[in-house]
């Protein structure tokens, strides 16, 4: 198994190379191993997918449970793992500093911090102070740590591209390594952001209302494409539709299309 330092170097190199890569989001050990099997270069946890799998809403799990989850994911793969730390579990910059230091001990090599608390965006100056603290904590580690700063206003229904760009620029100036505005759907908005920033941009796909593909994003200059909780939601969609079919017609022929137990074992029980 690669060391945390080796994973960190690989992760940094992915961002330095300037080419586009997909960073999908597992929610448990099995999904981590399956994604690694299919040749992705890095993984990122999803706070939403993990929370949903535990039967609670996003950002409702305590920090100790999330840290345990991060440790489990990072321990079973040679791929670099970045953590979705939500809003950092706390408001103050001092606490955000501690969150990054604690999370780095789990084996992850990067993390993202949101600029909202529930559905309310932090004032820009305060949000920037939080990112500054996260950057300071990451720079004190003994391995390269990729800090992603998120501008979440589109995610909370404030579709103001000028405000998004203003926030991302402030986080860039604070030292963030990667910038991320989840909820952006159009190529026009993505290009507007890229025109105004100098750091790698992460774009989330797997959201309704966007028909963009890898080539669109790569040709535009997007560095990283994440999938958020969409893989988990897609898996649950199949699960729910199967249950509905059983209830409605009493048939069990869904098994004819299911992956075999042996094939699943080959994918999720092997070391990656």
C-alpha positions in Angstrom: 0.0 0.0 0.0 1.3 3.5 -0.9 2.1 5.8 1.9 0.2 9.0 2.5 3.1 11.0 1.3 3.3 9.0 -2.0 -0.5 9.5 -2.5 -0.1 13.2 -1.8 2.6 13.5 -4.4 0.5 11.7 -7.0 -2.5 13.9 -6.2 -0.5 17.1 -6.6 0.9 15.9 -9.9 -2.6 15.3 -11.2 -3.3 19.0 -10.6 0.0 20.2 -11.9 -0.3 18.4 -15.2 -3.2 20.7 -16.3 -5.1 17.8 -18.0 -8.6 16.9 -17.0 -9.4 14.0 -14.7 -12.5 12.6 -13.1 -12.5 12.2 -9.4 -15.6 10.1 -8.5 -17.1 9.8 -5.1 -17.4 6.5 -3.2 -19.5 6.2 0.0 -18.1 2.9 1.5 -15.3 0.5 1.3 -16.9 -1.6 -1.5 -17.6 1.4 -3.8 -14.1 2.7 -3.1 -12.5 -0.6 -4.3 -14.9 -0.8 -7.3 -14.0 2.7 -8.5 -10.3 2.0 -8.1 -10.7 -1.2 -10.2 -12.1 0.9 -13.1 -8.9 3.0 -13.4 -9.7 6.3 -11.9 -6.7 8.3 -10.8 -8.1 9.7 -7.5 -11.2 9.6 -5.4 -13.2 12.1 -3.2 -15.6 11.3 -0.5 -19.1 12.8 -0.6 -20.6 14.1 2.7 -24.1 13.8 1.2 -23.6 10.2 0.0 -22.0 9.1 3.3 -24.8 10.8 5.3 -27.6 9.3 3.1 -26.0 5.9 3.5 -26.3 6.3 7.3 -29.9 7.4 7.1 -29.4 11.1 7.9 -29.4 14.4 6.0 -26.2 15.9 4.6 -23.8 17.4 7.1 -25.7 15.9 10.1 -23.0 13.3 11.0 -20.6 14.3 13.8 -17.0 14.9 13.0 -15.8 11.8 14.8 -17.9 9.5 12.5 -16.8 11.4 9.4 -13.1 11.0 10.4 -13.6 7.3 10.9 -15.2 7.1 7.5 -12.3 8.9 5.9 -9.8 6.6 7.6 -11.7 3.5 6.3 -11.8 4.8 2.7 -8.1 6.0 2.6 -6.9 2.7 4.1 -8.3 0.4 1.4 -6.9 2.1 -1.8 -3.6 3.2 -3.3 -5.4 6.1 -4.9 -5.2 9.6 -3.5 -8.4 10.5 -1.5 -9.7 14.0 -1.0 -12.3 14.6 1.7 -15.6 16.4 1.5 -15.5 18.1 5.0 -18.7 20.1 4.4 -18.4 23.5 6.1 -15.6 22.1 8.3 -18.1 21.2 11.2 -17.5 24.6 12.8 -17.9 28.3 12.0 -14.7 29.9 13.3 -11.4 29.9 11.5 -9.7 28.6 14.5 -11.9 25.5 14.5 -11.4 25.1 10.7 -7.7 25.0 11.3 -8.2 22.1 13.8 -10.6 20.3 11.4 -7.9 20.2 8.7 -5.2 19.0 11.1 -7.5 16.2 12.4 -8.7 15.1 8.9 -5.1 14.9 7.6 -4.4 12.2 10.2 -6.9 9.9 8.5 -4.8 9.3 5.4 -6.5 11.7 3.1 -4.3 14.0 0.9 -6.8 16.8 0.3 -10.1 18.3 1.4 -12.8 20.7 0.5 -14.4 23.4 2.7 -17.8 25.0 2.0 -18.7 28.6 2.5 -22.2 28.1 3.8 -23.8 27.1 7.1 -27.0 25.2 6.3 -28.6 27.3 3.6 -26.9 30.6 4.5 -23.7 31.8 3.0 -21.0 33.2 5.3 -20.1 36.9 4.7 -17.3 36.9 2.2 -14.7 38.4 4.6 -15.4 35.7 7.2 -15.6 33.0 4.6 -12.2 34.0 3.3 -10.8 33.9 6.9 -12.0 30.4 7.2 -10.2 29.4 4.0 -7.1 31.2 5.1 -7.1 29.1 8.3 -7.6 25.9 6.3 -4.7 26.8 4.0 -2.4 27.6 7.0 -3.2 24.2 8.5 -2.6 22.4 5.3 0.8 24.1 4.9 1.9 22.9 8.3 1.6 19.2 7.2 4.6 17.2 6.2 3.1 16.3 2.8 1.5 18.3 0.0 -2.1 18.8 0.8 -4.6 20.0 -1.9 -7.1 22.4 -0.3 -10.3 23.0 -2.3 -12.4 26.1 -1.5 -16.1 26.0 -2.4 -18.4 28.8 -3.4 -21.8 27.2 -2.7 -24.2 30.0 -3.5 -25.6 28.2 -6.6 -26.1 25.1 -4.4 -28.3 27.1 -2.0 -30.3 28.8 -4.7 -28.4 32.1 -5.1 -27.6 31.9 -8.8 -25.3 34.9 -9.0 -22.3 34.2 -11.2 -20.7 37.5 -10.3 -20.8 36.7 -6.6 -19.5 33.2 -7.3 -16.5 34.6 -9.1 -15.9 37.2 -6.5 -15.9 34.5 -3.8 -13.6 32.2 -5.8 -11.2 35.0 -6.4 -11.0 35.8 -2.7 -10.4 32.1 -1.9 -7.7 31.9 -4.5 -6.0 34.9 -3.0 -6.2 33.2 0.4 -4.1 30.3 -0.9 -6.6 27.6 -1.9 -5.2 25.1 -4.4 -8.4 24.3 -6.2 -11.6 26.2 -6.7 -15.1 24.7 -6.8 -18.6 26.1 -7.4 -21.1 23.2 -7.2 -24.4 23.7 -9.0 -22.9 25.4 -12.0 -24.5 23.8 -15.0 -23.8 25.7 -18.2 -20.6 25.9 -20.2 -21.0 29.7 -20.4 -20.9 30.0 -16.6 -17.9 27.6 -16.4 -16.0 29.6 -19.0 -16.8 32.8 -17.2 -15.3 31.4 -14.0 -12.2 30.0 -15.8 -11.6 33.4 -17.4 -11.4 35.1 -13.9 -9.3 32.6 -11.9 -5.8 31.2 -12.1 -6.2 28.0 -10.0 -7.5 24.6 -11.1 -11.3 24.4 -11.2 -13.4 21.5 -10.0 -16.8 21.1 -11.7 -19.4 18.7 -10.4 -21.4 16.7 -12.9 -24.2 14.1 -12.3 -26.7 17.0 -11.6 -30.0 17.5 -13.3 -30.3 20.1 -16.0 -26.8 19.8 -17.4 -25.9 18.0 -20.6 -22.2 18.6 -20.5 -19.7 15.8 -21.2 -16.1 15.2 -20.5 -14.9 16.7 -23.8 -16.9 19.9 -23.2 -15.3 20.4 -19.8 -11.8 19.3 -20.9 -11.7 21.5 -23.9 -12.8 24.5 -21.7 -9.9 24.0 -19.3 -11.6 22.3 -16.3 -9.0 20.4 -14.3 -11.2 18.2 -12.2 -14.7 16.6 -12.5 -16.4 15.2 -9.4 -19.7 13.4 -9.2 -20.9 14.3 -5.7 -23.6 12.0 -4.4 -24.9 11.1 -7.9 -23.4 7.6 -8.0 -25.0 6.8 -4.7 -28.3 8.3 -5.8 -28.2 6.3 -9.0 -27.5 3.1 -7.1 -30.5 3.9 -4.8 -32.7 4.6 -7.8 -32.1 1.1 -9.1 -32.7 -0.3 -5.7 -36.0 1.6 -5.2 -37.3 0.8 -8.7 -36.6 -2.9 -8.1 -38.5 -2.8 -4.8 -41.4 -1.0 -6.5 -41.5 -3.7 -9.2 -41.6 -6.5 -6.6 -44.5 -4.8 -4.8 -46.4 -4.1 -8.0 -46.1 -7.4 -9.9 -44.6 -9.9 -7.5 -41.9 -10.8 -9.9 -38.2 -11.4 -9.1 -36.7 -11.4 -12.6 -34.6 -8.4 -11.7 -32.0 -10.9 -10.7 -31.4 -11.8 -14.3 -29.8 -8.4 -14.9 -27.9 -8.3 -11.6 -24.1 -8.7 -11.3 -23.2 -12.1 -10.0 -21.9 -12.6 -6.4 -18.6 -13.8 -7.8 -18.1 -10.8 -10.0 -18.9 -8.5 -7.2 -16.4 -10.2 -5.0 -13.7 -9.8 -7.6 -14.4 -6.1 -7.8 -14.9 -5.2 -4.2 -12.9 -7.7 -2.1 -9.6 -7.4 -3.9 -6.9 -5.0 -2.7 -6.6 -1.8 -4.8 
